[in-house]
Amino acid sequence: MTTLENLCCPIDSELLVREARSLKCQHGHTYDLAKTGYVNLLPVQNKRSKDPGDSKEMVAARQSFLNLGCYYPVVDAILASWPNHALSKDTRILDAGCGEGYYLDELGKRLAFQAMNVDRTGLDISKWAITAASKRDKKASWIVGSNAHLPVPDGRFDAVLCLFGFPIFKEFSRALSDDGLLLLVESGPSHLIELREILYPSIHDYKPTYDEGVEGFELLSEQIEQYTFSLNSQADIQNLLSMTPHIHKASYDGREAVKQLEAIHLTADIKLRWYRKNTKENRHAE
Ligand SMILES: C[S@@+](CC[C@H](N)C(=O)[O-])C[C@H]1O[C@@H](n2cnc3c(N)ncnc32)[C@H](O)[C@@H]1O
């Protein structure tokens, strides 16, 4: 599988055909590949702001933090929890809101080690994130686009991963094949609690998400991945803070207190939920 195959024009949904360093639909809409090999399929009319998604600084901070390997156990957990061990060399994976590509890249490396060069696509609304991702991993397809209008035909993927992202379930369902899988990864109640206790005068109660289920999907499994890790420099602590919503939510005093830290021991508390797309067939089989 070469990259950037089986994608759709974001304007008229026609299939895009590769011509040298462009993708073109039958109505002549043309999308040039960037130098680093990604394609921007986010038309201006679908943008809510001039520079949507994570900023250049947030992307750089996330990249520096993730490269420390503190969230590598999440990669292990994704692979270990894959339903029915159904991941094969033919599985087509979308990382929806992939950020700077850490997880998709690491998954690709782990699968290549098992001689599985799977079709991997990463999509994010931030051009900064996709630029970084396309430099990091040359074997995946990288797209600037929105989860709200995935520029792909129906049934394009066998698994959609949404890691700390913004799920649009209807669109994920459309882009999934029958029996396709969806993984939601979110933070749990104790995630980074030690940092939050410094940032905030009191900690709000945890509000579970999608407790009532997710329309169009059946929950297959739910697991909590909990472990601890340490950061041993102010720069690493600031990188972590910059990639969380707390950078905007916390008070000035809270952020100043964090600036005094030289090290911190932290809890990672991460929830992984796997869902299967509901189709008529699998609904009747039960
Ligand atoms: C918290 S970050 C998580 C990034 C990555 N999944 C990770 O865990 O490292 C959320 C990402 O979602 C992207 N994003 C926000 N709105 C989006 C949308 N509508 N469609 C696709 N990506 C979106 C942001 O640009 C950002 O990269």
The ligand as a Gaussian input file, in Angstrom:
#p B3LYP/6-31G(d) Opt

LIG

0 1
 C       -5.305000      16.558000      22.911000
 S       -4.672000      16.530000      21.296000
 C       -4.342000      14.785000      21.094000
 C       -3.392000      14.477000      19.966000
 C       -3.002000      12.997000      19.834000
 N       -4.141000      12.161000      19.610000
 C       -2.241000      12.565000      21.063000
 O       -2.850000      11.912000      21.927000
 O       -1.045000      12.868000      21.143000
 C       -6.118000      16.791000      20.303000
 C       -5.814000      16.919000      18.815000
 O       -7.064000      17.028000      18.128000
 C       -6.898000      17.963000      17.080000
 N       -8.244000      18.408000      16.686000
 C       -9.051000      19.327000      17.275000
 N      -10.224000      19.407000      16.625000
 C      -10.177000      18.501000      15.610000
 C      -11.078000      18.114000      14.573000
 N      -12.294000      18.662000      14.456000
 N      -10.688000      17.179000      13.688000
 C       -9.467000      16.603000      13.780000
 N       -8.564000      16.943000      14.734000
 C       -8.919000      17.858000      15.646000
 C       -5.961000      19.012000      17.645000
 O       -5.323000      19.764000      16.648000
 C       -4.989000      18.142000      18.459000
 O       -3.883000      17.750000      17.681000

